[in-house]
Amino acid sequence: MNKDKLLFEKSTRGSRTLRLGKLDVPPADLSALPAGSLRQKAPMLPEIGELDLVRHYVLLSKKNISITDSFYPLGSCTMKYNPLTNEAIVQNPGLADLHPAEDDGRVQGALRIMKTLADGLAAITGLPGVTLHPAAGAQGELTALLVAHAHFHASGQSQRTKVLIPDSAHGTNPASAVIAGLEAVEIKSGEDGLVDLEDLSSKLGEDTAVLMITNPSTLGLFETNIAKISEMVHAAGGLVYMDGANLNAIMGIARPADFGVDMMHINLHKTFSTPHGGGGPGAGPICVTEALESYLPSPRVVEEENGLRLDYDSPRSIGMLRGWAGNFGVLARAYSYMRRLGAEGIRRVAENAVLNANYLRTQLSDAYHVPYDRMCMHEFVCNNRKQREHGIHALDVAKRLIDLGYHPMTIYFPLVVSEAMMIEPTETESKATLDAFIADMLLIADEAKNNPEKLHAAPVTTPVGRLDEARAVKQPVLRYASSS
Ligand SMILES: Cc1ncc(COP(=O)(O)O)c(C=O)c1O
């Protein structure tokens, strides 16, 4: 049954209180709403034939570009393989139609999926405490910082309020620190793109709560000093948090716990295959050491003699950050992906992701400047230094790629590289696809020299050309359709 319908029926039945997990929600009382807020007449919905509607949406979808149309080298986003079998599995009514308030005894299969997934993530990271609760990587970051804060508070160290964050980090890292009520402190990168150990050392102290480090970093580099960095942070009494958005480069090869990580999030929608263009849906489970486990959000799945159940009884927990136990559809896709690959397959994903990125890097580094031109992980960053003299910017290269049928790479991020172009091929692309992309990137480099106007004019194949994105953000023209 449709979940919304179920909620509505239960909540308007009048006599019955809706039970949402541990919460009792009384039935809705519409008479309590101000008359002006209640709809007086039926909404005017457009009435068109099914065929016109289908054509409208198919036409719209054709104007979009996705991983199912073409190569999608969007760095830091892991627009990877999203097996269609996952979709068939999650649409199974036995999973899709479950109500999250269902009795544990009736949803043992769903709980088993969650438990097995959590156990798998613990094995991959080496961190035994897992919550599947957060809805995105960013929410995982916030959850972990709240866990760290609760841990320091409980051990009489509330003065630990600083979160040290390398300057190459994703913007969500400092944002999460601020939302958690902590202070973000920037750590410089050295010439080699890695964390500057001297700068780190000068900022560590009794006020250090957490070092938030992305490994591999957003420059596509493995932090080779990570074990030493962890030692330094621990010696100062702080915790090490790893932003695990790039886990797909090392999973099955290196376990974060082994290089000193205390907490991390995993973007399931990236590393474990859920289509996530357009901002969702996602899941950002966090894994923590045993010492931090009791602070994790509830509920969590626990196994007892007579089966699995959702445990809400965790007195030291930071509580709930969102409704229910997790974004179940994403969890089920991740479970399916993990079970099908197995330990060996997961390791191969990481190996192929690194191989593909290094193939592109070595083939493109003559034509495009690669600031850190050494072995990369699953992605690498180049820039426009060789095209600058012809008046070509990263934006021009990206727009020209659209005309050639690609989704562009990530541009102008990370901020530590000027005019950055961040390329991530992912592991499932064939050599033929990579070769075609290399040929097109070389063509663009040639056009930059000999026909720069072509790049300045791009894109010419889309319904609209270049939009003034800054103006659109600063002066948005917002409209909504009136229902009267
Ligand atoms: C390095 C890094 N950290 C954190 C995030 C945030 O993840 P989410 O978009 O799931 O909130 C991203 C997302 O792109 C990322 O690339």
Ligand as a Chemical Component Dictionary entry (heavy atoms), coordinates in Angstrom:
data_LIG
# 
_chem_comp.id                   LIG 
_chem_comp.type                 NON-POLYMER 
_chem_comp.pdbx_formal_charge   0 
_chem_comp.three_letter_code    LIG 
# 
loop_
_chem_comp_atom.comp_id 
_chem_comp_atom.atom_id 
_chem_comp_atom.alt_atom_id 
_chem_comp_atom.type_symbol 
_chem_comp_atom.charge 
_chem_comp_atom.model_Cartn_x 
_chem_comp_atom.model_Cartn_y 
_chem_comp_atom.model_Cartn_z 
_chem_comp_atom.pdbx_ordinal 
LIG C1 C1 C 0 34.514 14.944 -0.588 1  
LIG C2 C2 C 0 33.039 15.081 -0.312 2  
LIG N1 N1 N 0 32.631 15.200 0.954  3  
LIG C3 C3 C 0 31.321 15.307 1.263  4  
LIG C4 C4 C 0 30.349 15.332 0.284  5  
LIG C5 C5 C 0 28.932 15.513 0.700  6  
LIG O1 O1 O 0 28.151 14.386 0.400  7  
LIG P1 P1 P 0 26.577 14.504 0.143  8  
LIG O2 O2 O 0 26.403 15.184 -1.175 9  
LIG O3 O3 O 0 26.103 13.094 0.146  10 
LIG O4 O4 O 0 25.996 15.303 1.265  11 
LIG C6 C6 C 0 30.745 15.231 -1.064 12 
LIG C7 C7 C 0 29.728 15.286 -2.133 13 
LIG O5 O5 O 0 29.977 15.488 -3.281 14 
LIG C8 C8 C 0 32.115 15.096 -1.369 15 
LIG O6 O6 O 0 32.537 14.984 -2.630 16 
# 
loop_
_chem_comp_bond.comp_id 
_chem_comp_bond.atom_id_1 
_chem_comp_bond.atom_id_2 
_chem_comp_bond.value_order 
_chem_comp_bond.pdbx_ordinal 
LIG C1 C2 SING 1  
LIG C2 N1 SING 2  
LIG C2 C8 DOUB 3  
LIG N1 C3 DOUB 4  
LIG C3 C4 SING 5  
LIG C4 C5 SING 6  
LIG C4 C6 DOUB 7  
LIG C5 O1 SING 8  
LIG O1 P1 SING 9  
LIG P1 O2 DOUB 10 
LIG P1 O3 SING 11 
LIG P1 O4 SING 12 
LIG C6 C7 SING 13 
LIG C6 C8 SING 14 
LIG C7 O5 DOUB 15 
LIG C8 O6 SING 16 
# 
